[in-house]
Amino acid sequence: MERILMDMALIAVTAAVIWGVVIGIRMVLNGTRDSRGVCLVVPLAGHVEDAELLIREAVAAARRAGLRGAVVYVADFGADEETAAIAQRLCEAYGVAEWVAQGELSEKIAALRNH
C-alpha cells in the first residue's frame, strides 16, 4: 500500500513540474500581456513634493505588472507651475505617460475603453 501511495505521489509531483515548465515556456513565448485599455492615473493638485517619484512609481508599476500597452495619465487637478513642469517633462521622457487636464481625463479613459 505504501508503495502505491509513493508511486502516486511521484506521478503527481512529476505532473506538477511538467505543468510548471509548460506554463513557464508559454509565458516566455507570449511575453508581457497585452493591456491596451488599461490605465493608471496619478492626480496632482497644488505643490506635490514627490511628483517625480509618484510618476516614476506608476510607470514602474505598469512595467512590473507586465502591462504592455497600458497608459499612465498624470492628471492636472490644479497643480502649481513647478509640479506641472516636472510632470510634463517626465511624461515626455517616458512616452507611456501623458499629462492631461482634469476635464480631459474622463474623455481619455472613455477613448481607451472603446479601443
C-alpha positions as CSV (number, residue, x, y, z in Angstrom):
1,M,0.0,0.0,0.0
2,E,2.8,2.4,0.9
3,R,4.4,1.7,-2.5
4,I,1.2,2.6,-4.3
5,L,1.0,5.9,-2.4
6,M,4.6,6.7,-3.1
7,D,4.1,6.0,-6.8
8,M,1.0,8.2,-6.9
9,A,2.9,11.0,-5.1
10,L,5.7,10.7,-7.6
11,I,3.4,10.9,-10.5
12,A,1.6,13.9,-9.1
13,V,4.9,15.8,-8.5
14,T,6.1,14.9,-12.0
15,A,2.9,16.2,-13.5
16,A,3.1,19.4,-11.5
17,V,6.7,20.0,-12.6
18,I,5.8,19.4,-16.2
19,W,2.8,21.7,-16.0
20,G,5.1,24.4,-14.4
21,V,7.6,24.1,-17.2
22,V,4.8,24.3,-19.9
23,I,3.4,27.5,-18.2
24,G,6.9,29.0,-18.0
25,I,7.6,28.3,-21.6
26,R,4.3,29.8,-22.6
27,M,5.0,32.9,-20.6
28,V,8.4,33.4,-22.2
29,L,7.0,32.9,-25.7
30,N,4.0,35.2,-25.1
31,G,5.9,38.0,-23.4
32,T,4.0,40.5,-21.4
33,R,0.3,40.5,-21.6
34,D,-1.5,42.9,-23.9
35,S,-3.1,45.6,-21.8
36,R,-4.4,48.1,-24.2
37,G,-7.3,49.9,-22.5
38,V,-5.6,49.7,-19.0
39,C,-4.6,53.0,-17.4
40,L,-3.1,54.2,-14.2
41,V,-4.0,57.7,-13.1
42,V,-1.7,59.9,-11.0
43,P,-3.7,63.0,-9.9
44,L,-1.6,66.1,-9.0
45,A,-3.0,69.1,-7.1
46,G,-1.2,72.1,-5.7
47,H,2.5,71.7,-4.9
48,V,3.5,68.0,-4.8
49,E,7.0,67.5,-3.4
50,D,7.2,63.9,-4.6
51,A,5.5,64.3,-8.0
52,E,8.6,62.8,-9.8
53,L,8.6,59.8,-7.5
54,L,4.8,59.3,-8.0
55,I,5.1,59.3,-11.8
56,R,8.2,57.1,-11.8
57,E,6.4,54.6,-9.5
58,A,3.3,54.5,-11.6
59,V,5.3,53.8,-14.8
60,A,7.4,51.2,-12.9
61,A,4.3,49.5,-11.6
62,A,2.9,49.1,-15.1
63,R,6.2,47.6,-16.2
64,R,6.4,45.3,-13.2
65,A,2.9,44.1,-13.8
66,G,3.8,43.4,-17.5
67,L,1.2,45.8,-18.7
68,R,2.2,46.3,-22.4
69,G,0.0,48.9,-23.9
70,A,-1.0,50.4,-20.6
71,V,-1.1,54.2,-20.3
72,V,-0.2,56.3,-17.3
73,Y,-2.3,59.5,-17.1
74,V,-0.8,62.3,-15.0
75,A,-3.9,64.4,-14.3
76,D,-3.7,68.1,-13.6
77,F,-6.1,68.8,-10.7
78,G,-4.7,72.3,-10.2
79,A,-1.0,71.6,-9.9
80,D,1.3,74.5,-9.4
81,E,3.7,75.6,-12.1
82,E,6.7,73.7,-10.7
83,T,4.8,70.5,-10.3
84,A,3.2,70.8,-13.8
85,A,6.6,71.4,-15.4
86,I,8.1,68.3,-13.7
87,A,5.1,66.2,-14.7
88,Q,5.2,67.3,-18.3
89,R,8.9,66.7,-18.6
90,L,8.6,63.2,-17.2
91,C,5.6,62.4,-19.4
92,E,7.6,63.3,-22.5
93,A,10.6,61.3,-21.3
94,Y,8.7,58.1,-20.6
95,G,6.4,58.1,-23.6
96,V,3.8,55.8,-21.8
97,A,2.8,58.7,-19.5
98,E,0.6,61.5,-20.7
99,W,-0.1,64.9,-19.0
100,V,-3.9,65.6,-19.2
101,A,-6.1,68.3,-17.8
102,Q,-8.8,67.3,-15.3
103,G,-11.5,67.9,-17.8
104,E,-9.8,65.7,-20.4
105,L,-9.3,62.7,-18.1
106,S,-12.8,61.2,-18.5
107,E,-12.6,61.6,-22.3
108,K,-9.2,59.9,-22.4
109,I,-10.4,57.0,-20.3
110,A,-13.6,56.6,-22.3
111,A,-11.5,56.5,-25.5
112,L,-9.3,53.7,-24.1
113,R,-12.4,51.7,-23.2
114,N,-13.7,52.0,-26.8
115,H,-10.5,50.5,-28.3
